[in-house]
Amino acid sequence: MEVQNSVEPSRVKNIKTFLSGKGIDCWAAIFSISYIVAMVVLVIFKRDNLLTLGLNEVGDFLAGTFGPLGFLWLVVGYYQQRKEFQASLREMQNQSETDRTRLADDQRLQAERHLQYRRSLLPIFHIECSDAGCGEATSRATFKVTNSGAKVRSVIFDVAMKGQHGRQERFSIFDADEIKEFSAEWLCNDRDDRVVVEISYMSQDFESGVVRFVGGFNIFKGITTLGLNEFNP
């Protein structure tokens, strides 16, 4: 029983292989040779009858003899064309998938290159504060800004406390590795407050951007901290 069960899947596999066209050409060749041999044997045994046939009857005999073979190889040709078409279709699908993958990789690479290019045009500001203090009515501070990034234009330094703009300093060009200094004063109302330094600029590709630094101000300690709060290239 187990041997029979093991043989059945093999038979089914052979039938599927034959119907799929993988072995149909071989089987067609075997059938054709067998058929021709059978016809030759038949002609040998019936040669006396064949000699008495007329031309029309001989033509009918040849048509009836080779008609099945012609139909057989017509079917074989159909299966061969179907196999070639399926193989061509799979190749086109694989090529299409490869093209889509390559296109996605190219788009991702272009996006990364564009991002790197944009970053190469951005400035990198570092700010320090010195000589900060509060007089009788006003607070004052001196700022030193270093640009370790790219060259920018139309730079505006704006210092504010409690919404009061102490001073705006403008520079037409801020080169890479250059240092700019400016001072600002504003009304001093509270012992502790917040100071905002905003730097706006235009990059080399004519894109505007803003960098904002926020620090704590104490009338006795000056500006204690001044860190990057917002970056908007």
BELUR-V764815 format. One record per backbone hydrogen bond with DSSP energy under -0.5 kcal/mol. NH is the residue of the N-H (numbers start at 1). CO is the residue of the C=O. E is the energy in kcal/mol with one decimal. If there is no record, write none. Layout:
nh;co;e
NH;CO;E
NH;CO;E
This chain:
nh;co;e
5;1;-2.0
6;2;-1.8
7;3;-1.5
8;4;-2.0
9;5;-1.0
10;6;-0.7
11;7;-2.1
12;8;-2.6
13;9;-2.4
14;10;-2.2
15;11;-2.5
16;12;-2.5
17;13;-2.4
18;14;-2.3
19;15;-2.8
20;16;-2.1
21;18;-1.1
22;17;-1.3
23;17;-0.8
27;23;-2.2
28;24;-2.6
29;25;-2.0
30;26;-2.3
31;27;-2.6
32;28;-2.5
33;29;-2.4
34;30;-2.5
35;31;-2.8
36;32;-2.6
37;33;-2.5
38;34;-2.4
39;35;-2.3
40;36;-2.6
41;37;-2.5
42;38;-2.3
43;39;-2.6
44;40;-2.3
45;41;-2.2
46;42;-1.9
47;44;-0.9
50;46;-2.0
51;47;-1.7
52;48;-0.6
52;49;-0.7
53;50;-1.2
58;54;-2.5
59;55;-2.5
60;56;-2.2
61;57;-2.4
62;58;-2.6
63;59;-2.5
64;60;-2.5
65;61;-1.9
66;62;-2.8
67;63;-1.5
68;64;-0.5
70;66;-2.2
71;67;-2.4
72;68;-2.5
73;69;-2.5
74;70;-1.5
75;71;-2.0
76;72;-2.3
77;73;-2.3
78;74;-1.8
79;75;-2.3
80;76;-2.4
81;77;-2.5
82;78;-2.2
83;79;-2.3
84;80;-2.4
85;81;-2.6
86;82;-2.6
87;83;-2.6
88;84;-2.5
89;85;-2.5
90;86;-2.6
91;87;-2.2
92;88;-2.3
93;89;-2.4
94;90;-2.7
95;91;-2.5
96;92;-2.6
97;93;-2.5
98;94;-2.4
99;95;-2.6
100;96;-2.4
101;97;-2.3
102;98;-2.6
103;99;-2.7
104;100;-2.5
105;101;-2.3
106;102;-2.7
107;103;-2.6
108;104;-2.4
109;105;-2.6
110;106;-2.7
111;107;-2.4
112;108;-2.3
113;109;-2.6
114;110;-2.6
115;111;-2.4
116;112;-2.6
117;113;-2.6
118;114;-2.7
119;115;-2.5
120;116;-1.9
121;117;-0.8
121;118;-0.9
122;119;-1.3
126;146;-2.2
128;144;-2.3
130;142;-3.0
133;140;-2.4
134;219;-0.6
135;138;-3.8
139;186;-3.7
140;133;-2.9
141;184;-1.9
142;130;-2.2
143;182;-3.3
144;128;-2.7
145;180;-3.3
146;126;-3.0
147;178;-2.2
148;124;-2.9
148;146;-0.7
150;122;-1.9
152;174;-1.9
153;202;-3.0
154;172;-2.0
155;171;-2.6
156;200;-2.4
157;169;-3.4
158;156;-0.5
158;198;-2.5
159;167;-1.8
160;196;-2.5
161;164;-2.0
162;194;-0.7
164;161;-2.3
165;163;-0.6
166;159;-2.9
166;164;-0.7
167;159;-0.9
169;157;-2.5
171;155;-2.8
174;152;-2.7
177;147;-3.5
178;147;-0.5
178;175;-1.3
180;145;-2.9
182;143;-2.0
184;141;-2.3
186;139;-2.0
188;137;-2.5
189;187;-0.7
193;217;-2.6
195;215;-2.8
196;160;-3.2
197;213;-3.0
198;158;-3.2
198;196;-0.6
199;211;-3.4
200;156;-2.1
200;198;-0.6
201;209;-2.2
202;153;-2.4
203;207;-2.9
206;203;-1.8
209;201;-2.0
210;232;-2.5
211;199;-2.7
212;230;-2.9
213;197;-3.4
214;227;-2.5
215;195;-2.8
216;225;-0.8
217;193;-3.5
218;222;-2.8
219;191;-2.1
222;218;-3.2
224;216;-2.0
224;222;-0.8
225;216;-0.7
227;214;-2.2
229;212;-2.8
230;212;-1.7
232;210;-3.1
